[in-house]
Amino acid sequence: MTDYNKFRERMVNVHIAARGIRDERVLSAMRRVPRERFVDDGLEEFAYDDAPLPIGEGQTISQPYVVALMIEAAEIEPGDRVLEVGAGSGYAAAVLGQLAATVYAIERHATLAKLALERLSALGYDNVHILIGDGTHGLEAEAPFEAILGSAGARSVPDTLKRQLAIGGRLIIPIGEQGNQKLFKITRLSQDRFEEHSLGAVSFVPLIGTHGWPEEDRAATTHVPGKAHGQTLAQMIGAAGEDLPAFDNPAFGAMFDRFADRRVVLLGEASHGTSEFYQARAAITRHLIEHHGFKIVAVEADWPDAARIDR
């Protein structure tokens, strides 16, 4: 029988806390919500990978780190009223339900909304309400909200959502075309003053609706060819890259702890021939074997060298 509690704890420790999420209430909420209950049948074993998963209707359940990042940035207090735009599987709404007094989550796909409601009801979330509709309109009847989270990427910050924030309220939403999105935190300082702060690059499905992307633009916003939105493939890879410490620095191996729960780790195809590549590959392999119990190394190598290692 799969021990999901163990996987959930590892997810929080390795993929979330180790990457800078510090709010203990957020970490505790992520430890309590059974993510395997919010993925499609057959995908449960991948529920605690730090990766998005398909949930139908061309939508995804966001990777756990991004969910934690958004919720931490929203600074949710126990008495807050929260709106989520794009309920999807219901997972983020469940985490929000652990932190806030009341959560409203809007989903435009009726089939996804129905599934999310069934999951949340089965788990006893009576403070989370799932609604079907165009989330770009917000939910004027229940406004103002202390926090609003957009779980899909808008072309620009919807004014409708900004105006439904309470004074001091926070809107967390990805902005831009897919392949060139940034996550923004918008804080309402007064009736007509807002403060914006970028939280870094992200990748979300497009926010479709009156104040988002039109339905007919959906294909264009979800397709990312080799050169998209003014960026080459090399530029997009470069933007996603992370600097590595020196090979003899203990932090070097720790950079790869996030892959501890993977079945297979592929180590590079683009750096053959450099001594640094071979040093890095050896250091990463050694760390995964010594600290995370990896047992098989498959190598594309010259036969005499491979035979010597095999012996």
Secondary structure, DSSP 8 states (H G I E B T S, - for coil): ---HHHHHHHIIIIIIGGGT---HHHHHHHHHS-GGGGS-TT-GGGTTSSS-EEEETTEEE--HHHHHHHHHHHT--TT-EEEEE--TTSHHHHHHHHHSSEEEEEES-HHHHHHHHHHHHHTT-TTEEEEES-GGG--GGG--EEEEEESSBBSS--HHHHTTEEEEEEEEEEESSTTSEEEEEEEE-SSS-EEEEEEEEE---B-BSTTSB-GGGHHHHH---SEETTEEHHHHHHHH------TTSHHHHHTTGGGTT-S-----SS-TT-HHHHHHHHHHHHHHHHHH----------HHHHHHHH-
